Amino acid sequence: MKRIENVVLLKVIGSCELIAALAMFYFFHEDVPALIGGVILLGLSANSFFQAHKCYQRQYSPKKNNKSE
């Protein structure tokens, strides 16, 4: 259950970062530092979604049995 909570938390964080990046692009499209910040936030958002995906895959991947019979 703990990994599901981590997946949800990472997706919420990624969504907030994505919304903040889009807001920066929309409101500050003329300022170069804001555009750089928006690109950084987009990268952080992508990383959060990627980490959530990896966490989800680890939870539902079949366990490998290393029994030597």
C-alpha positions, -999 to +999 in steps of 0.1 A: +000+000+000+029+023+007+041+023-029+006+033-042+007+063-019+041+071-033+028+069-069-001+092-060+021+117-043+046+117-072+018+122-097+003+151-076+037+168-073+043+163-111+009+178-119+016+208-097+050+214-113+034+211-148+007+236-139+033+260-125+054+257-156+025+263-179+015+293-158+050+307-160+050+303-198+016+320-201+021+349-178+059+356-182+064+346-219+085+378-225+110+373-196+139+349-203+146+339-166+109+329-163+112+308-195+143+291-181+124+284-148+095+270-168+118+246-187+133+235-154+098+229-139+089+209-170+120+188-165+111+183-128+075+174-138+087+148-163+110+133-137+082+130-111+060+112-136+089+089-146+096+081-110+059+074-104+059+051-134+090+032-121+075+029-087+042+015-101+061-010-123+082-022-093+050-029-074+032-048-101+061-066-117+061-104-111+085-116-084+113-138-097+118-170-078+155-179-074+149-215-062+176-239-073+159-273-073 
